[in-house]
């Protein structure tokens, strides 16, 4: 073991500090009134959810819950309070998001953490792992009783905007990490294959960005790799949790970036890591912003 690897292992956080719950944990808490489960879907249609879902889970389309109603901005604390309260969720509720696909759970959890909910968790592996494990499913819809939710203060310390990134290009103290597919990173596409290629006016990457495809940090069932294996993936890029540089993660819309952010922040122990939520959809469409291929 090298000195860097030894230091890295010392920096790994205790599992008790990780807001990522296992399928075992969630199955043990099914029916717990202090826990609310939310299935976050990439499609505005809830047909898959209606067929079957984790018992007690409610459904949401990611844009409806995570974005401002009219602006391209995240849900505000006031809007979050109304949305959560309408679904029987109070400030004391443990809110567990799981994604379909997997990256939509961390994205929603990240958004509602910024909106101030104090106890947000994600289900490791999302819908895919739950089903592959043979865990219980149901088509039954949970009846909800609206409650009052007191508005919390926002915390946007984990995000960064385009202007701040552009101002730091070529300077020390910051590292950009692109977690899109190789085709996107290399400028061959602006959207991951095989879908219709759309979403930004130009293809490429932010100048100087490192690359790690988000699927490289996951097992086949969409759960995270173990901590040591994850840490080694980032160590291959010379990224360690005790480094002084700030790490900025981006993808196309920041769903995949949020999945990587949870791994870096809470499994490996990076403290100075943020998400550029505008990601390539924004950067690749702005006049005058530099692009590298």
Rosetta silent file (secondary structure, phi, psi, omega in degrees, C-alpha in Angstrom):
SEQUENCE: XXXXXXXXXXXXXXXXXXXXXXXXXXXXXXXXXXXXXXXXXXXXXXXXXXXXXXXXXXXXXXXXXXXXXXXXXXXXXXXXXXXXXXXXXXXXXXXXXXXXXXXXXXXXXXXXXXXXXXXXXXXXXXXXXXXXXXXXXXXXXXXXXXXXXXXXXXXXXXXXXXXXXXXXXXXXXXXXXXXXXXXXXXXXXXXXXXXXXXXXXXXXXXXXXXXXXXXXXXXXXXXXXXXXXXXXXXXXXXXXXXXXXXXXXXXXXXXXXXXXXXXXXXXXXXXXXXXXXXXXXXXXXXXXXXXXX
SCORE:     score description
SCORE:     0.000 S_00000001
   1 L     0.000  130.443  178.767    0.000    0.000    0.000 S_00000001
   2 L   -76.245  167.921  178.286    1.356    3.420   -0.972 S_00000001
   3 H   -61.991  -40.639  178.600    1.410    6.394    1.407 S_00000001
   4 H   -61.583  -43.223 -179.759   -1.429    8.033   -0.551 S_00000001
   5 H   -65.384  -38.310  178.104   -3.562    4.896   -0.306 S_00000001
   6 H   -64.301  -43.345  177.579   -2.902    4.631    3.430 S_00000001
   7 H   -64.128  -36.310 -179.840   -3.948    8.263    3.957 S_00000001
   8 H   -63.949  -44.305 -179.746   -7.028    7.678    1.844 S_00000001
   9 H   -63.195  -36.334  177.850   -8.180    4.755    3.971 S_00000001
  10 H   -65.242  -29.136 -175.799   -7.785    6.854    7.118 S_00000001
  11 H   -83.975  -10.517 -177.804  -10.002    9.538    5.580 S_00000001
  12 L   -64.303  135.781 -176.981  -12.899    7.204    4.775 S_00000001
  13 L   -75.852  159.772  172.595  -15.973    8.136    6.836 S_00000001
  14 L   -68.006  145.559  179.749  -17.778    5.891    9.278 S_00000001
  15 H   -60.160  -26.170 -178.199  -20.831    4.174    7.776 S_00000001
  16 H   -67.025  -17.677 -178.698  -22.938    5.830   10.479 S_00000001
  17 H   -93.263    0.587 -171.982  -22.350    9.216    8.859 S_00000001
  18 L   -95.613  120.281  179.157  -23.606    8.158    5.416 S_00000001
  19 L   -83.698   41.167  178.833  -27.155    9.253    4.392 S_00000001
  20 E  -121.685  116.062 -175.403  -27.367    6.326    1.982 S_00000001
  21 E   -99.843  149.830  178.600  -29.601    3.496    3.169 S_00000001
  22 L   -85.796  166.428  174.792  -29.467   -0.131    2.091 S_00000001
  23 H   -63.095  -35.131  176.783  -32.376   -2.213    0.859 S_00000001
  24 H   -59.526  -47.558 -179.007  -32.147   -4.152    4.142 S_00000001
  25 H   -60.213  -46.497 -175.906  -32.580   -0.940    6.135 S_00000001
  26 H   -67.564  -39.291  178.806  -35.526    0.235    4.092 S_00000001
  27 H   -62.643  -36.446  177.437  -37.303   -3.128    4.211 S_00000001
  28 H   -66.402  -24.360 -176.897  -36.954   -3.076    8.000 S_00000001
  29 L  -104.368    9.610  174.460  -38.577    0.379    8.046 S_00000001
  30 L   -61.281  131.647 -177.899  -41.514   -0.332    5.743 S_00000001
  31 L    87.148   -6.123  177.428  -44.602    0.892    7.548 S_00000001
  32 L   -70.597  117.922 -176.954  -42.593    3.147    9.872 S_00000001
  33 L   -65.529  -16.365  179.958  -44.707    6.339   10.170 S_00000001
  34 L   -87.305   -1.169 -178.233  -41.564    8.438   10.637 S_00000001
  35 E  -119.295  130.101  174.183  -40.255    7.395    7.191 S_00000001
  36 E  -119.523  128.084 -178.460  -41.671    8.522    3.838 S_00000001
  37 E  -103.068  136.401 -179.135  -40.450    6.839    0.650 S_00000001
  38 E  -128.489  122.951  172.656  -40.547    8.663   -2.698 S_00000001
  39 E   -88.804  121.382 -177.561  -40.055    7.069   -6.117 S_00000001
  40 E  -105.520  120.041 -172.312  -38.533    9.661   -8.450 S_00000001
  41 E  -112.434  148.905  177.713  -39.127    8.926  -12.125 S_00000001
  42 L   -79.729  -14.980 -177.602  -37.554   10.270  -15.311 S_00000001
  43 L  -106.475  144.842  176.764  -40.892   10.046  -17.137 S_00000001
  44 L   -74.548   -4.648  178.238  -43.975   12.222  -16.514 S_00000001
  45 L   -99.513  135.305 -176.180  -46.064    9.038  -16.789 S_00000001
  46 L  -100.731   26.228 -174.888  -46.491    6.917  -13.652 S_00000001
  47 H   -62.007  -41.736  179.503  -47.446    3.684  -15.424 S_00000001
  48 H   -64.911  -43.128  177.606  -44.479    1.692  -14.055 S_00000001
  49 H   -59.994  -42.285 -178.497  -45.167    2.929  -10.531 S_00000001
  50 H   -65.820  -28.784  177.219  -48.849    1.957  -10.826 S_00000001
  51 H   -69.211  -47.583  175.418  -47.874   -1.581  -11.805 S_00000001
  52 L  -168.172  153.037  179.399  -45.694   -2.019   -8.721 S_00000001
  53 E  -160.971  173.414  177.511  -43.504   -0.046   -6.352 S_00000001
  54 L   -64.011  131.218 -178.941  -41.947   -0.238   -2.910 S_00000001
  55 L   -52.366  130.677  179.287  -44.772   -0.529   -0.338 S_00000001
  56 L    88.307   -9.552 -177.280  -45.713    2.861    1.042 S_00000001
  57 L   -74.534  142.821  170.007  -43.834    4.797   -1.623 S_00000001
  58 E  -101.550  165.219 -173.078  -45.359    7.845   -3.264 S_00000001
  59 E  -115.538  147.310  170.993  -44.504    8.833   -6.829 S_00000001
  60 E  -149.257  148.240  168.767  -43.164   11.994   -8.409 S_00000001
  61 E   -86.379  130.843 -168.152  -41.930   13.207  -11.764 S_00000001
  62 H   -55.329  -40.840 -178.356  -38.528   14.760  -11.101 S_00000001
  63 H   -66.595  -38.549 -177.633  -39.220   18.146  -12.711 S_00000001
  64 H   -63.367  -36.534 -177.837  -42.506   18.603  -10.843 S_00000001
  65 H   -90.827  -35.883 -168.023  -40.871   18.111   -7.450 S_00000001
  66 H   -94.504  -18.836 -175.898  -37.341   19.381   -7.946 S_00000001
  67 E  -110.379  153.502  170.375  -37.768   22.487  -10.070 S_00000001
  68 L   -58.054  147.716 -174.776  -39.382   25.862   -9.609 S_00000001
  69 L   -61.795  -30.836 -176.227  -42.794   25.968  -11.316 S_00000001
  70 L  -124.688  -30.580 -176.539  -41.755   28.520  -13.930 S_00000001
  71 L   -94.824  155.404  172.803  -38.008   29.220  -13.642 S_00000001
  72 L   -81.163   72.998 -176.526  -35.113   26.902  -14.446 S_00000001
  73 L  -146.502  161.570 -178.619  -34.272   26.856  -10.758 S_00000001
  74 E   -75.739  162.068  178.599  -34.522   24.406   -7.899 S_00000001
  75 L   -57.388  135.729  179.519  -37.519   24.051   -5.616 S_00000001
  76 L   -83.139  161.306  176.073  -37.586   26.808   -2.997 S_00000001
  77 H   -55.762  -38.325  179.619  -37.959   26.126    0.732 S_00000001
  78 H   -66.652  -46.131  179.180  -41.505   27.512    0.599 S_00000001
  79 H   -64.918  -38.284  177.842  -42.505   25.351   -2.361 S_00000001
  80 H   -62.734  -40.885  179.151  -40.846   22.328   -0.750 S_00000001
  81 H   -61.147  -42.835  179.099  -42.832   22.913    2.451 S_00000001
  82 H   -66.243  -42.485 -177.055  -46.110   22.973    0.518 S_00000001
  83 H   -68.017  -44.781 -179.058  -45.216   19.896   -1.527 S_00000001
  84 H   -69.893  -44.567  178.841  -44.021   17.849    1.417 S_00000001
  85 H   -59.481  -38.145  179.075  -46.841   18.891    3.709 S_00000001
  86 H   -64.380  -20.717 -179.753  -49.420   17.935    1.079 S_00000001
  87 L  -106.385   23.475  174.519  -47.935   14.432    1.135 S_00000001
  88 L    72.790   24.169 -176.164  -48.085   13.991    4.892 S_00000001
  89 L  -108.510  128.988  176.451  -44.430   14.842    5.454 S_00000001
  90 L  -107.858  178.172  178.784  -43.257   17.008    8.363 S_00000001
  91 L   -64.497  -22.811 -178.925  -39.852   18.426    9.225 S_00000001
  92 L   -86.284  -10.189 -176.799  -39.266   15.375   11.460 S_00000001
  93 L   -70.595  136.449  169.622  -39.936   12.841    8.692 S_00000001
  94 E   -81.184  118.025 -174.221  -37.036   10.815    7.325 S_00000001
  95 E  -101.569  116.377 -177.895  -37.358   11.292    3.582 S_00000001
  96 E  -112.705  116.959  178.171  -35.989    8.420    1.461 S_00000001
  97 E  -100.147  139.436  169.580  -35.707    8.940   -2.297 S_00000001
  98 E  -134.464  147.073 -169.875  -35.121    6.164   -4.795 S_00000001
  99 E  -105.430  152.183  170.806  -34.687    6.604   -8.513 S_00000001
 100 E  -139.551   90.797    1.588  -36.036    5.101  -11.706 S_00000001
 101 L   -69.381  176.121 -168.123  -33.386    5.257  -13.200 S_00000001
 102 L   -58.391  -36.723 -172.929  -31.109    5.268  -10.179 S_00000001
 103 H   -68.690  -14.749 -178.713  -29.631    8.781  -10.624 S_00000001
 104 H   -76.488  -24.006  174.696  -32.987   10.504  -10.149 S_00000001
 105 H   -66.293  -53.449  176.689  -33.134    9.567   -6.465 S_00000001
 106 H   -59.817  -35.386  179.625  -29.889   11.344   -5.522 S_00000001
 107 H   -61.849  -47.162  179.285  -30.876   14.327   -7.668 S_00000001
 108 H   -65.574  -40.601  178.587  -34.147   14.780   -5.762 S_00000001
 109 H   -61.440  -41.330  178.224  -32.434   14.198   -2.426 S_00000001
 110 H   -62.397  -43.477 -179.522  -29.861   16.837   -3.313 S_00000001
 111 H   -64.250  -42.628 -177.485  -32.581   19.323   -4.298 S_00000001
 112 H   -79.495  -21.592  169.531  -34.575   18.834   -1.094 S_00000001
 113 H   -66.790  -43.171  177.117  -31.444   18.996    1.024 S_00000001
 114 H   -64.806  -31.316  178.633  -30.801   22.432   -0.504 S_00000001
 115 L   -76.870   -5.548  170.590  -34.440   23.319    0.215 S_00000001
 116 L   106.160   -0.470  179.459  -33.728   22.646    3.877 S_00000001
 117 L   -65.500  129.140 -169.151  -35.288   19.293    4.754 S_00000001
 118 L   -78.775  -19.373 -174.926  -33.121   18.075    7.652 S_00000001
 119 L  -133.462   83.652 -178.178  -33.239   14.298    7.191 S_00000001
 120 E  -112.244  133.791  178.416  -32.886   13.239    3.558 S_00000001
 121 E  -134.345  162.781  174.611  -31.578    9.855    2.465 S_00000001
 122 E  -122.138  151.921  177.678  -31.216    7.891   -0.750 S_00000001
 123 E   -90.102  119.729 -179.763  -31.762    4.191   -1.371 S_00000001
 124 L   -62.205  120.067  179.116  -28.573    2.538   -2.577 S_00000001
 125 L    93.242  -14.244  176.410  -29.296    1.001   -5.981 S_00000001
 126 H    58.949 -153.092 -176.706  -32.725    2.584   -6.373 S_00000001
 127 H   -62.315  -39.247 -175.035  -35.606    0.703   -7.935 S_00000001
 128 H   -61.048  -47.879 -179.086  -33.368   -1.666   -9.907 S_00000001
 129 H   -67.421  -40.169  179.856  -31.565   -3.169   -6.917 S_00000001
 130 H   -56.701  -44.761 -179.135  -34.756   -3.429   -4.873 S_00000001
 131 H   -71.548  -42.116 -178.760  -36.379   -5.498   -7.615 S_00000001
 132 H   -64.921  -25.578  176.703  -33.264   -7.574   -8.369 S_00000001
 133 L   -78.446  -10.162 -176.720  -33.086   -8.484   -4.662 S_00000001
 134 L    75.328   29.417 -179.345  -36.643   -9.826   -4.815 S_00000001
 135 L   -74.847  163.424 -177.241  -37.900   -7.329   -2.246 S_00000001
 136 L   -64.371  142.619  176.650  -41.645   -6.748   -1.703 S_00000001
 137 L  -133.259  158.722 -179.926  -43.600   -4.714   -4.270 S_00000001
 138 E  -152.618  150.837  170.789  -47.188   -3.563   -4.410 S_00000001
 139 L   -92.057   -2.713 -175.033  -49.594   -1.739   -6.753 S_00000001
 140 L   -71.393  138.017  179.372  -51.423   -0.239   -3.756 S_00000001
 141 L   -96.892  128.057 -179.562  -51.395    3.557   -3.422 S_00000001
 142 L   -72.070  131.222  175.730  -50.792    4.946    0.038 S_00000001
 143 L   -79.329  131.337 -174.606  -53.500    7.268    1.337 S_00000001
 144 L  -114.164  140.467  175.333  -51.976   10.544    2.509 S_00000001
 145 L  -111.745  116.877 -179.239  -53.206   13.034    5.066 S_00000001
 146 L   -58.504  145.201  178.217  -51.879   16.571    4.521 S_00000001
 147 L  -134.161  168.869  175.744  -49.970   18.107    7.420 S_00000001
 148 L   -85.323  133.872  177.770  -48.386   21.448    8.191 S_00000001
 149 L  -121.806  122.057  179.855  -44.723   21.739    7.264 S_00000001
 150 L   -80.412  128.421 -176.685  -42.751   24.659    8.651 S_00000001
 151 L   -59.166  136.934  179.617  -40.519   26.270    6.021 S_00000001
 152 L  -103.950  170.544  176.160  -36.818   25.645    6.459 S_00000001
 153 L   -85.709  143.166  179.562  -33.777   27.691    5.441 S_00000001
 154 L   -77.793  156.452  176.063  -32.105   26.861    2.145 S_00000001
 155 L  -140.132  100.953 -177.597  -28.516   25.640    1.889 S_00000001
 156 L  -104.470   24.128 -177.147  -26.971   26.009   -1.556 S_00000001
 157 L   -69.245  -14.503 -177.638  -23.388   25.513   -0.450 S_00000001
 158 L   -97.133   11.129  178.480  -23.148   22.289   -2.467 S_00000001
 159 E  -126.450  162.294  179.178  -23.794   23.884   -5.869 S_00000001
 160 E  -145.809  149.039 -177.164  -21.899   26.263   -8.150 S_00000001
 161 L  -100.668  171.116 -174.211  -22.880   28.344  -11.170 S_00000001
 162 H   -62.387  -39.926 -176.017  -21.476   28.794  -14.659 S_00000001
 163 H   -66.010  -38.778  178.659  -19.895   32.199  -14.084 S_00000001
 164 H   -66.663  -36.578  178.414  -17.883   30.987  -11.104 S_00000001
 165 H   -67.683  -45.273 -179.376  -16.656   28.023  -13.112 S_00000001
 166 H   -62.034  -39.342 -179.170  -15.673   30.163  -16.076 S_00000001
 167 H   -65.006  -23.854 -177.846  -13.828   32.600  -13.805 S_00000001
 168 H   -98.545    0.457 -179.295  -11.754   29.732  -12.424 S_00000001
 169 L   -60.306  132.496  178.708  -10.768   28.075  -15.702 S_00000001
 170 L    79.642    0.193 -179.707   -7.006   27.586  -15.928 S_00000001
 171 L  -103.562  158.154  178.134   -6.459   28.544  -12.312 S_00000001
 172 L   -78.505  162.250  175.323   -5.247   26.373   -9.471 S_00000001
 173 L    99.520   -3.798 -178.631   -7.462   25.281   -6.608 S_00000001
 174 E  -144.769  138.901  177.122  -10.275   23.686   -8.595 S_00000001
 175 E  -124.860  131.903  177.545  -10.736   20.405  -10.469 S_00000001
 176 E   -97.996  134.759 -179.789  -13.591   19.699  -12.880 S_00000001
 177 E  -124.910  116.938  179.654  -14.957   16.153  -13.095 S_00000001
 178 E   -97.302  121.228 -177.002  -17.170   15.118  -16.026 S_00000001
 179 L  -109.964   21.071  176.687  -19.201   11.962  -15.292 S_00000001
 180 L   -77.867 -179.849  176.618  -20.950   11.673  -18.658 S_00000001
 181 L   -68.300  163.992  178.035  -20.421    8.889  -21.174 S_00000001
 182 H   -61.764  -36.782  179.554  -17.213    8.747  -23.223 S_00000001
 183 H   -63.139  -38.398  177.783  -19.166    9.804  -26.330 S_00000001
 184 H   -70.876  -46.558 -178.028  -20.358   12.955  -24.570 S_00000001
 185 H   -61.244  -38.662 -178.029  -16.982   13.742  -23.035 S_00000001
 186 L   -81.733   -1.784  177.379  -15.198   13.317  -26.377 S_00000001
 187 L    83.423   18.536  178.370  -17.632   15.609  -28.180 S_00000001
 188 L   -86.657  -25.158 -179.838  -19.310   12.927  -30.286 S_00000001
 189 L  -145.866  164.617  172.589  -22.738   13.482  -28.726 S_00000001
 190 L  -109.753   -3.021  178.927  -24.513   15.885  -26.369 S_00000001
 191 L  -140.294  145.905 -177.709  -26.710   13.148  -24.849 S_00000001
 192 L   -63.797  142.373  177.096  -25.798    9.592  -23.836 S_00000001
 193 L   -67.963  156.473    5.390  -26.474    6.907  -26.450 S_00000001
 194 L   -99.432   12.411 -175.209  -28.725    5.419  -27.741 S_00000001
 195 L   -65.371  163.538  175.248  -31.353    8.148  -27.214 S_00000001
 196 L   -54.642  131.524 -171.806  -32.063   10.912  -29.724 S_00000001
 197 L   -83.639  103.520 -179.973  -29.104   13.289  -29.527 S_00000001
 198 L  -156.599  169.160  174.105  -30.316   16.642  -28.228 S_00000001
 199 L   126.178  -19.879  175.705  -30.056   19.010  -25.280 S_00000001
 200 L  -149.089  155.040 -176.459  -27.185   21.386  -26.048 S_00000001
 201 L   -77.537  -25.821 -178.813  -26.106   23.380  -29.084 S_00000001
 202 L  -129.220  153.956  175.450  -22.490   22.173  -29.019 S_00000001
 203 L  -102.836  156.006  179.490  -20.725   18.943  -28.150 S_00000001
 204 L   138.377 -154.421 -178.627  -17.567   18.687  -26.080 S_00000001
 205 E  -145.116  165.747  175.195  -16.507   19.279  -22.491 S_00000001
 206 L   -71.013  132.520 -176.261  -15.528   22.092  -20.168 S_00000001
 207 L   -52.581  130.983  176.533  -11.816   22.819  -20.746 S_00000001
 208 L    86.867   -0.713 -175.837   -9.512   20.869  -18.445 S_00000001
 209 L   -69.153  142.358  169.123  -12.151   18.480  -17.117 S_00000001
 210 E   -83.877  167.025 -177.477  -11.227   14.992  -15.950 S_00000001
 211 E  -131.550  133.918  171.051  -13.461   12.087  -16.905 S_00000001
 212 L  -149.653  109.052 -179.799  -15.043    9.230  -14.963 S_00000001
 213 L   -61.327  132.574 -173.560  -18.198    7.643  -16.359 S_00000001
 214 H   -58.781  -29.641 -178.451  -20.777    7.469  -13.578 S_00000001
 215 H   -69.335  -16.610  178.142  -21.478    3.792  -14.251 S_00000001
 216 H   -71.689  -12.617  178.601  -17.899    2.997  -13.243 S_00000001
 217 H  -100.594    6.564 -176.541  -18.814    3.727   -9.610 S_00000001
 218 E  -119.214  152.268  167.929  -21.782    1.330   -9.637 S_00000001
 219 L   -79.500  175.495 -178.633  -22.322   -2.400   -9.510 S_00000001
 220 L   -64.092  -25.499  179.712  -24.513   -4.092  -12.122 S_00000001
 221 L   -90.750   12.448  177.699  -27.556   -3.710   -9.851 S_00000001
 222 L    77.697    2.573  174.120  -26.977    0.085   -9.630 S_00000001
 223 L   -79.492  159.349  178.706  -25.705   -0.028   -6.052 S_00000001
 224 E   -69.149  147.731  168.888  -22.470    1.756   -5.191 S_00000001
 225 L   -62.138  161.479  177.180  -19.179   -0.098   -5.251 S_00000001
 226 L   -64.478  161.492 -171.239  -17.652   -0.690   -1.825 S_00000001
 227 H   -58.990  -44.084 -177.501  -15.776    2.245   -0.277 S_00000001
 228 H   -66.033  -40.062  178.865  -12.261    1.035   -0.951 S_00000001
 229 H   -67.580  -40.561  176.024  -13.008    0.249   -4.596 S_00000001
 230 H   -59.981  -48.202 -178.498  -14.729    3.610   -5.020 S_00000001
 231 H   -58.558  -38.195  179.827  -11.799    5.416   -3.447 S_00000001
 232 H   -65.712  -34.679  178.186   -9.406    3.663   -5.815 S_00000001
 233 H   -59.810  -43.424 -178.689  -11.429    4.870   -8.825 S_00000001
 234 H   -77.969  -31.307  176.802  -10.902    8.479   -7.758 S_00000001
 235 H   -63.394  -32.292  176.514   -7.318    7.863   -6.692 S_00000001
 236 L   -60.974  -23.862  176.792   -6.630    6.809  -10.305 S_00000001
 237 L   -97.724   10.987 -176.661   -7.501   10.416  -11.196 S_00000001
 238 L    62.511   32.831  176.923   -5.267   11.695   -8.369 S_00000001
 239 L  -107.648  122.052  178.670   -8.364   12.726   -6.414 S_00000001
 240 L  -132.711  151.984 -175.909   -8.275   12.164   -2.657 S_00000001
 241 L   -66.491  -18.245 -178.982  -10.556   13.459    0.124 S_00000001
 242 L   -98.083   14.645  179.319   -7.709   15.257    1.904 S_00000001
 243 L   -77.588  160.102 -178.470   -6.689   17.341   -1.104 S_00000001
 244 L   -86.487  -23.182 -176.240   -6.891   21.127   -1.009 S_00000001
 245 L   -72.518  145.243  173.062   -8.514   21.591   -4.432 S_00000001
 246 E   -79.226  137.806  178.326  -12.247   22.011   -4.808 S_00000001
 247 E  -108.778  127.608  177.978  -13.903   19.359   -7.014 S_00000001
 248 E  -113.061  122.923 -179.457  -16.782   20.367   -9.298 S_00000001
 249 E  -103.396  140.892  173.590  -18.879   17.562  -10.804 S_00000001
 250 E  -146.964  163.630  174.262  -21.081   17.950  -13.865 S_00000001
 251 L  -143.817 -122.351  177.174  -22.907   15.847  -16.449 S_00000001
 252 L  -102.120  -44.456  178.684  -25.767   16.835  -18.782 S_00000001
 253 L  -129.922    2.297  177.076  -28.484   17.913  -16.332 S_00000001
 254 L    85.766    8.720  172.398  -26.718   17.040  -13.029 S_00000001
 255 H   -67.232  -53.477  179.712  -28.605   13.794  -12.294 S_00000001
 256 H   -64.846  -33.935  177.522  -25.526   11.651  -12.852 S_00000001
 257 H   -63.284  -38.794  179.954  -23.419   14.298  -11.124 S_00000001
 258 H   -67.288  -34.037  176.483  -25.559   14.048   -7.980 S_00000001
 259 H   -62.852  -43.738  177.657  -25.063   10.279   -7.936 S_00000001
 260 H   -69.459  -35.533 -179.746  -21.294   10.799   -8.013 S_00000001
 261 H   -60.812  -43.375  178.710  -21.531   13.636   -5.463 S_00000001
 262 H   -62.680  -39.628  178.695  -23.116   11.356   -2.864 S_00000001
 263 H   -64.482  -46.884 -177.815  -20.379    8.796   -3.378 S_00000001
 264 H   -67.663  -44.420 -173.476  -17.593   11.358   -3.100 S_00000001
 265 H   -75.292  -45.279 -168.273  -19.073   13.342   -0.222 S_00000001
 266 H  -108.093  -19.476  176.827  -20.574   10.652    1.992 S_00000001
 267 H   -97.384  -47.325 -177.998  -18.908    7.355    1.135 S_00000001
 268 H   -86.630  -38.218  176.029  -15.343    8.432    0.412 S_00000001
 269 L   109.939   19.361  173.657  -15.300   11.610    2.500 S_00000001
 270 L   -66.275  129.982  178.596  -14.576   14.538    0.145 S_00000001
 271 L   -98.812  -26.142 -174.984  -15.558   17.732    1.961 S_00000001
 272 L  -110.470   68.663 -177.892  -14.899   20.264   -0.779 S_00000001
 273 E  -135.155  132.968 -177.311  -17.045   18.918   -3.619 S_00000001
 274 E  -133.268  169.905  177.951  -19.876   20.686   -5.452 S_00000001
 275 E  -115.961  133.532  168.749  -22.178   20.198   -8.421 S_00000001
 276 E   -89.910   98.702 -170.028  -22.475   22.449  -11.432 S_00000001
 277 L   -75.029  -22.435  174.199  -26.206   21.894  -11.883 S_00000001
 278 L   -66.286  -32.680  175.419  -26.518   23.717  -15.206 S_00000001
 279 H    47.579 -155.487 -170.630  -24.076   21.101  -16.504 S_00000001
 280 H   -69.334  -28.297  178.471  -23.562   20.527  -20.217 S_00000001
 281 H   -57.462  -38.612  178.034  -27.096   21.485  -21.264 S_00000001
 282 H   -81.437  -54.841 -173.934  -26.327   25.013  -20.105 S_00000001
 283 H   -58.938  -41.716 -176.293  -22.581   25.268  -20.791 S_00000001
 284 L   -75.062   -0.285 -178.912  -22.839   23.810  -24.288 S_00000001
 285 L  -118.998   -3.663 -176.411  -25.479   26.335  -25.322 S_00000001
 286 L   -87.811  130.250  177.931  -24.060   29.623  -24.027 S_00000001
 287 L   -65.427  128.337  174.545  -22.530   31.979  -26.568 S_00000001
 288 L    90.958   -3.506  178.518  -18.882   32.665  -25.803 S_00000001
 289 L   -89.676  131.016 -171.993  -18.247   29.895  -23.282 S_00000001
 290 L   -69.413  144.611  179.231  -15.200   27.794  -24.200 S_00000001
 291 L  -128.171  138.959  179.042  -15.557   24.164  -25.276 S_00000001
 292 E  -118.174  144.189  175.752  -12.861   21.523  -25.497 S_00000001
 293 L  -128.072    0.000    0.000  -12.902   18.299  -27.549 S_00000001
